[in-house]
């Protein structure tokens, strides 16, 4: 199960997040995590050849009414999710709606792999926006009245000392980027949390939860705090599906 990849980081993260668990319990989570990580790698490869019918079967949505309501209202929305379960197959959302769907990603330095990521993630009429350009493009499209859904994996660890907010996350005071919240408030865009659960190997079910439809009315950082709390609840329920190789506590205060 690829045991050894960033093993020190994985063990540090698990001990930091679950100090109350025994070494044996954390070891069990670690083994399950590496098994899941291998599944994710295989799923990325499978994404190259997977059919629409099979993807619909493997990545299902529990209830699309939240998104349907916003589409009827002609409102663009921001989706927040974490490095949890599966995020590669969110492109399945495009099967159910005609408007544009964008995934925000960090451009890969290697041009071959960057091109491959585009081919995989843009296969079903979704598009990618590089994170450094996303805010400008989203605001431009909002001004032009172009409706779209924008998905952010929003649990990256900030490297700079600006544009972040510290909140409680798995027992630590951890910084989170505030870009999604600031964008939601400046453009008055609804914010939705996407919870993806792994049903069994290769099969997932996703559900939506409204964080807010009126971001301008909320106190600063409430959106970010609620996102952190929702993600934490998922991790505590099934910790093996979180990306523990990600240095989430690197800048914990």
N, C-alpha and C positions, 0 to 999 in steps of 0.2 A: 504493500500500500504506500509506496514512495516514502517509507519511514526514513527520516533523516533530513528531508527538505525543511530547512529553517527550524529544526527540532528545538533548538534553544529558545527561539522566539515563541514557538507554540507552547512549550512548557512554562515559560515565564508568563505568558498571557493567561494560561489556565490557572496557574497558581495565584496570579493577581486577581482574576475574576472570581475564583472559587476557593478562597483560603479556608473555608469551612469544610471542604471536601477532603477526604483522605487521599493519600498518594495513589492508592489502588483505583479509587473512583476517577481521579484525574487521568490516570493511565488508560482507563477504559474509554473515556471521552476522546483522548488522543488517538487511540486506535480507530475508533469509529470515524473520527474526523479525517484521518488519512484515507480511509476507505471512500468516504464521500468525496474527497478531493480528486481521487482517481476517477470517480464517476463523472465529476464535472469536466475533467480533461477529455474523457471519452465522449461526453455529450457535445463538447465543442467540435470534436472531429466529426461526429455524426451530423452536426448542423450543416455541414457542407452538402450532404446528400439527402437529408430528411425531406419527406414530402409534406405538403400542407396537411393532409389528412392525419398523418402520424403525429405531427407536431400538435395538432388540435387535441389528439387523444392523450398525448403525454403531458401537455401543459394546459390545464383547464382553469377557467375562471369561475369562482363560486357565485358571483353576482355582478353583473355589469350595469346595474341600474344607476349607480352613482355616476359613472362616466356617461351613460346615456342621457341623464338629466342635464349634465353640463353641455353635451353636444347639442341638445335641443335648444338650450339657452344661448348657443353660439359663443361659449366661453372657453378660452384656452385654459389649460390646467398644468400644474406642476406635480409630478409624481416623485415621492421620496421613498427610497428603499435602501437596505443595507447589503453588505456582502454576506448574504444569508441564503442558504438553499440553492436556488438557481436564479440567475439574473440574465443569462445568455438567451433564454427562450421567451423573454418578455415580448419579443417581436411578434409572438402569436396574437397579441392584442390587435394587430393590424388586420386580422382576418374579420373582425367584427365591426370595423369603422372605416369610413372613407376619408376622413380628414388625416392630415399629416401627423406622423408620430416620430419623435426624435429621441435618441439616446445620447446623453452627454458622456463623453469619454475622454481619457487622457491619451493624446497622440503618442504612438509608439515610435521610438527613434529609428528602429530598423524599418526601412520602407517596405520590405517584403511582408513582414508580419503586420504592419499597419494596413497594407492593402488586403491581406487575408482577413483581418478583423472586419474591415469594411464589407468584404464579400459575404462573410458569415452573417453579420448583424443587419445588413441592408437587403438581405435576400427577399424578404416579404414586404417590400415597399416601405420599410422604415428607413430612417436616415440617421447619420451620426453627426454630432457637432462637437468639435474640440472644446474642451473645458475653458480654454483661454479666450475663445471667441463666442462662447454660448450666450453670455449676458447681452452683448451688443446685438447679436442676431435675433435673439428672442424679443428684445425691446423694439427692434426695427420691424419685426413681423407683427408685433402688437399694434404698432402705430399704423401699419398697413391694413389692419383688420384681418389678418390671416390666422384662422383658428388652427390650433395644433395642441398636441399633448407632448410634454417634455419630461423625460424620465432621468432622474439623478440618483446615482449611488452616493448617498450623502454622509457616509460615515468615515470618510478619509481623515487622516490625522494632519491638521494644518502644520506647515513647516515655518510659517512666518508668525510674527507677533501682532498681526493685524487681521481684521475681518474674521474674528472667531469669538466664540462664546463658550465659557466653561460651564459644564453641567454635570450632575451626578450620573455616572454610567458604570454599572457593574462594580459599585463600591468605591469608585475613584472620581476625582474631579478632573474631567477630561475635556479638552478643547474640541469644539465642532465648528466647521465652516458655517457661516451665516449667509452665504450667497443666495441660497434658495429662498430663505425668509426675506431678505432684502429685496430680491426680485419680485416676490409675491406682493409685498407691500407697495413697491413703487409702481407696479403694473396692475394692481388689484386682481391678482390671479388666484383662484382656488388652489389649495394644497391637499393632496391625497397621499395617504400612506399605503404602500403596497406590501402586504404580508404574503410571502410565498412559503408554503409548507411542503415538505417532501413526503409523499404518500408511500412510495416504495422506490426501489432503484429505477431511475429513469422516468419517474412519474411525479408530477407536481400539481398542486392546486393553489391558486392565487386569489386573494380577497382584498377588497379595497375598504379603506376607512377614511372618512373625511376628517382632516385635521382642522381645516377652516374653509368656508366659502367667502368669508369677509375678513381678509387678512389685515386690512387697514384699521379694524376696530380692536385688534389684539395688542396687549402690552408687548414691548420688545422682548424677543427671545422665547416667547411662549411656543411658537411653531417649532423652533429648534429643540426646546425642552420636551415637547410632546413626541417628536420624532424619536429622540433618544430613549424615552420611556417605552414606546411601542416596540422598538428594536430590542431593547433589553428584555422585555417580556418574552419575545420569541426565543432569544438566546437561552434564557433560563429554562424554558420549556424543553428545548432540544438543543443543547449546546454543541453537539457534534456537527451541526450544519453551518456554523459560523466560520468565517475565514480567519482562523487563528494564526496563519502565517503573516497576516497584516499587523504591522506594529502599532496597534491601537493605543497602547499606553505609553508610547515613546515620549509624549509631551504632557503626560498627566502631571497635574500641579498638586 
